[in-house]
Amino acid sequence: MNSIAISNETASTDARWSAVLARDPQADFIYAVRSTGIYCRPACPSRRARPDNVVFFENAGLARAAGFRACRRCDPDGEAPAARREQLIAALCRHIEAEDTPPPLQALAQQAGMSAVQLRRAFQAAMGLTPRAYAQALRARRVQQALAGGEANVTQALYGAGFNSSGRFYAQADALLGMAPGQYRKGGQEADIRFAVGQCSLGAILVACSGRGVCAISLGDEADALVQELQGRFPQARLHGGDADFDSLVARVVGLVDDPRAPVTLPLDIRGTAFQQRVWQALQQVPPGQTLSYAELAARVGSAAAVRAVAGACAANVLAVAIPCHRIVRSDGGISGYRWGVERKRALLTREGAVQEPPPAAGD
């Protein structure tokens, strides 16, 4: 259906009319007013029309074809405000990334043509972080890269990344790196990590544990590749094969793979940025047998527009099943985007009852 008129009786229950009343900038349709002959975006600041004069259209082209003309205030024929805002935030991100030290919020606001409050709200909605937190995450990543490269000592790395206070860096270093910065620079030297590899119902599996808890659960086709990935994260760490107690922990992890509906009672060593940890905590609240879209997950962490950032946090998860990023699907329900393979994601969801096993082919 290309358009639909509403009456006074149905206006209060029509979701689109509610979006017009709320001037929702995220709503994606066009409404036209018979009495004026004008069509608008739902977020248009014009005086509200009477509901019995309103007609809804899927897009501006259909409204024009019906004989309506575009509103000059909200410019429904132009680029959507959401797209303009996304381009603006992307430009600000590039600006922050190009600076040696975080630009002041007021300077960013002037560049964007907004107030500081408006910019902070728009930036956080799009990126899941405030401009300041984004700059901090960027600096932390630069420190990680500098330390991992071994070309700088800790002091050089933190000041080179734009930290103006060593105290601020050290206050968040443990959560970010999982160990002392000097130890991270040496590739995890003197860190003890126990691990074991084996086979489970989804192929090869690696389980690794630091002194704080399980720090890696990886699935794959080849056990050697999983070990190489672990060594790549901490090339100088002391890797130990598991003992009897560790084998018991591995058995619990394998049990989660076989039955992902079981409660997770493992001690976990979770390392990541503040935003990543917010996303991972939200993932742990998704019940077995249920799925969310990336957009729904973004809304749960309070950053409805930061869908890409949420997808990136899911991709950065290194604890398969324990942090159930397999429960996140596309908005159409499609299964995609899993670090350990889409078929493994499908298998886990099937075991939880979130998707149905395809019927056997004829003759099987």
C-alpha positions in Angstrom: 0.0 0.0 0.0 1.5 3.3 -1.1 -0.5 5.6 1.2 -3.2 5.5 3.8 -5.4 8.2 5.3 -6.3 8.2 9.0 -9.3 9.4 10.9 -9.7 10.9 14.4 -10.8 7.4 15.6 -7.6 5.7 14.4 -5.0 8.5 14.8 -4.3 7.8 18.5 -3.4 4.2 17.8 -1.4 4.6 14.6 2.3 4.3 15.3 3.1 6.7 12.4 0.8 9.4 13.8 2.5 9.0 17.2 5.9 9.5 15.4 4.5 12.8 13.9 3.2 14.0 17.3 6.7 13.2 18.8 8.5 14.7 15.8 10.6 11.6 15.7 13.8 12.2 13.7 14.3 8.5 13.2 10.9 7.8 11.6 11.3 6.8 8.0 8.1 7.8 6.0 6.4 10.9 4.6 3.1 12.5 5.7 1.1 14.9 3.7 -1.7 17.3 4.6 -4.7 17.6 2.3 -5.7 21.1 3.5 -2.3 22.6 2.6 -1.2 20.3 -0.2 2.2 19.9 1.5 4.2 16.8 2.5 6.7 16.7 5.3 9.1 14.5 7.3 7.7 13.3 10.7 10.2 15.5 12.5 9.0 18.7 10.8 8.5 21.6 13.2 5.5 22.9 11.4 2.2 23.3 13.2 0.5 19.9 13.6 -2.3 19.1 11.2 -5.7 17.7 12.0 -5.3 13.9 11.8 -8.3 13.5 9.5 -6.4 15.7 6.9 -3.3 13.5 7.0 -2.1 10.9 4.4 0.9 8.7 4.9 3.3 7.8 2.1 6.3 5.4 2.0 8.5 8.1 0.3 8.6 11.6 -1.1 8.2 10.4 -4.7 4.8 8.9 -4.0 3.7 12.1 -2.3 4.7 14.1 -5.3 3.0 11.7 -7.6 -0.2 12.2 -5.6 0.0 16.0 -6.2 1.5 17.2 -3.0 4.5 19.7 -2.8 7.5 19.6 -0.5 7.6 21.5 2.7 10.2 24.3 2.8 10.9 23.9 6.5 11.9 20.2 6.7 13.0 19.8 3.1 11.7 16.2 2.6 13.3 16.0 -0.8 16.7 16.6 0.5 19.1 14.4 2.3 17.6 12.8 5.4 18.6 14.5 8.7 19.9 11.2 10.0 22.2 10.8 7.1 23.5 14.4 7.4 24.1 13.8 11.1 25.9 10.6 10.4 28.2 12.3 8.0 28.8 15.1 10.5 29.7 12.7 13.3 32.0 10.8 10.9 33.9 14.0 10.1 34.2 14.9 13.8 35.7 11.4 14.4 38.3 11.9 11.7 39.1 15.3 13.2 39.6 13.8 16.7 41.7 11.0 15.3 44.0 13.5 13.5 44.7 15.5 16.6 47.5 14.7 19.0 45.4 15.7 22.0 41.6 15.5 22.4 39.9 18.7 21.0 37.8 20.6 23.6 34.1 19.9 23.4 33.3 23.5 22.7 35.7 23.5 19.7 34.0 20.4 18.3 30.6 22.0 18.8 31.6 25.2 16.9 32.9 23.0 14.1 29.6 21.2 14.0 27.4 24.3 14.3 25.8 23.0 17.5 25.8 23.8 21.1 28.0 21.7 23.3 25.0 19.9 24.8 23.5 19.1 21.4 26.8 17.8 20.1 27.5 15.6 23.1 24.0 14.1 22.8 24.2 13.5 19.0 27.7 12.1 19.2 26.8 9.7 22.0 23.7 8.5 20.1 25.7 7.8 17.0 28.9 6.3 18.5 27.8 5.0 21.9 30.5 7.2 23.5 30.8 10.9 24.3 33.5 12.8 22.3 35.7 12.7 25.4 35.3 8.9 25.9 35.9 8.4 22.1 39.1 10.3 22.4 40.1 8.3 25.5 39.4 5.0 23.7 41.4 6.2 20.7 44.4 7.1 23.0 44.2 3.8 24.7 44.3 1.9 21.4 47.4 4.0 20.4 49.0 3.0 23.7 48.3 -0.7 23.0 49.8 -0.4 19.5 52.9 1.4 20.8 53.5 -1.1 23.6 52.8 -4.1 21.4 55.3 -2.8 18.9 58.0 -2.6 21.5 59.3 0.6 20.1 58.5 2.8 23.0 58.7 2.5 26.8 55.5 3.0 28.8 56.1 6.7 29.4 56.8 7.4 25.7 53.7 5.4 24.7 51.3 7.1 27.0 52.4 10.6 26.3 52.8 9.9 22.6 49.1 8.7 22.5 48.0 12.0 24.0 47.7 11.2 27.7 48.7 14.2 29.7 48.7 12.4 33.0 50.3 9.0 33.7 47.9 8.7 36.7 44.9 8.7 34.5 46.4 6.1 32.2 47.4 3.8 35.0 44.0 4.1 36.6 42.4 2.4 33.6 45.4 0.3 32.4 44.4 -2.9 34.2 40.9 -3.1 32.7 42.1 -2.2 29.3 45.3 -4.4 29.1 44.6 -7.1 31.6 48.1 -6.6 33.1 50.6 -4.0 34.0 51.6 -1.8 31.0 55.3 -2.8 31.2 54.3 -6.4 31.1 52.0 -5.8 28.1 54.8 -4.1 26.3 56.9 -7.2 26.7 54.1 -9.3 25.0 52.8 -10.6 28.3 56.2 -11.6 29.6 56.0 -13.2 33.0 52.2 -13.6 32.7 51.0 -17.1 33.2 48.3 -18.4 31.0 47.0 -21.9 31.2 45.3 -23.3 28.1 44.1 -26.5 26.5 43.0 -27.4 23.0 40.8 -30.2 21.9 37.7 -31.2 20.0 34.1 -30.4 20.7 30.9 -30.8 18.7 31.6 -27.7 16.7 35.2 -28.5 15.8 38.5 -27.5 17.5 38.2 -25.6 20.7 40.7 -23.6 22.8 40.2 -22.5 26.4 42.7 -20.2 28.1 42.7 -18.9 31.6 44.7 -16.1 33.3 45.0 -15.5 37.0 41.7 -13.6 36.8 39.6 -16.1 34.9 38.8 -17.5 31.5 40.3 -15.1 29.0 39.7 -16.9 25.7 37.2 -19.4 24.3 37.9 -20.0 20.6 36.3 -22.2 18.1 37.8 -23.2 14.7 38.7 -25.9 12.2 42.3 -26.4 13.3 43.7 -26.5 16.8 47.1 -25.2 15.7 45.5 -22.0 14.3 43.7 -21.3 17.6 47.0 -21.7 19.5 48.8 -19.3 17.1 46.1 -16.7 17.7 46.5 -17.0 21.5 50.3 -16.7 21.1 49.9 -13.7 18.8 48.0 -11.8 21.6 50.7 -12.4 24.2 53.8 -13.6 22.4 56.0 -13.6 25.5 53.6 -15.0 28.1 54.3 -18.3 29.8 51.7 -20.7 28.3 51.1 -23.8 30.4 49.2 -26.9 29.5 46.2 -27.5 31.8 46.3 -29.8 34.8 43.4 -31.9 36.2 41.7 -28.9 37.7 42.0 -27.0 34.4 40.7 -30.0 32.5 37.6 -29.8 34.6 37.1 -26.2 33.7 37.5 -27.0 30.0 34.9 -29.7 30.4 32.5 -27.1 31.7 33.2 -24.9 28.6 32.6 -27.8 26.2 29.4 -28.4 28.1 28.3 -24.9 27.3 29.0 -25.5 23.6 26.9 -28.7 23.7 24.1 -27.0 25.6 24.4 -23.2 25.3 21.1 -22.9 27.3 23.0 -23.8 30.5 23.8 -20.9 32.9 27.4 -19.5 32.7 29.1 -19.9 36.0 32.7 -19.5 34.8 35.1 -16.9 36.2 35.7 -14.6 33.3 38.6 -12.3 32.6 36.9 -9.6 30.4 39.2 -7.0 28.8 38.0 -4.1 26.6 37.1 -0.5 26.4 34.3 0.9 28.5 31.8 0.8 25.6 32.8 -2.8 24.7 32.2 -3.9 28.2 28.8 -2.3 28.3 27.9 -4.2 25.1 29.3 -7.5 26.5 27.3 -7.0 29.8 24.2 -6.5 27.8 24.9 -9.6 25.8 25.1 -11.6 29.0 21.5 -10.5 29.8 20.0 -12.0 26.6 18.3 -15.2 27.6 19.0 -18.5 25.8 16.6 -19.2 23.0 16.1 -15.4 22.3 17.8 -13.2 19.7 18.2 -9.5 19.3 19.1 -7.4 16.3 22.1 -5.2 16.4 19.8 -2.2 16.5 17.9 -3.6 19.5 21.2 -4.3 21.3 22.3 -0.8 20.6 19.1 0.5 22.2 19.7 -1.6 25.3 23.1 -0.1 25.9 21.6 3.4 25.6 23.1 4.2 22.2 20.3 3.4 19.7 22.1 5.0 16.7 25.5 3.3 17.4 24.6 0.1 15.5 28.0 -0.2 13.8 29.9 0.4 17.1 27.8 -2.4 18.7 28.5 -4.7 15.9 32.2 -4.0 16.3 32.1 -4.8 20.0 30.4 -8.1 19.2 33.1 -8.9 16.7 35.8 -8.1 19.3 34.4 -10.6 21.8 37.0 -13.4 22.4 34.8 -15.5 24.8 32.6 -17.7 22.6 29.3 -18.8 24.2 30.2 -17.4 27.6 29.5 -13.9 26.2 26.7 -15.0 23.8 27.2 -12.7 20.8 25.8 -15.6 18.7 22.3 -14.4 19.9 22.6 -11.2 17.8 21.2 -11.4 14.3 20.3 -9.0 11.5 17.1 -7.0 11.7 15.5 -9.4 9.2 16.4 -12.3 11.4 19.3 -13.4 9.1 22.3 -15.1 10.7 25.6 -13.4 9.9 28.7 -11.8 11.4 30.2 -14.4 13.8 33.9 -14.4 14.6 33.9 -18.3 14.6 31.8 -18.9 11.5 28.2 -18.4 10.6 27.5 -22.2 10.6 28.6 -22.4 14.2 26.4 -19.5 15.1 23.5 -21.3 13.4 24.3 -24.5 15.3 24.3 -22.7 18.7 21.0 -20.9 18.0 19.5 -24.2 16.8 20.5 -25.9 20.1 18.9 -23.1 22.0 15.7 -23.4 20.0 16.1 -19.9 18.6 16.1 -21.2 15.0 14.7 -24.4 13.5 16.8 -27.1 12.1 16.2 -27.2 8.3 14.2 -30.3 7.1 16.2 -33.1 5.6 16.5 -33.2 1.9 14.5 -35.7 -0.1 16.2 -39.1 -0.1 18.3 -38.4 3.1 
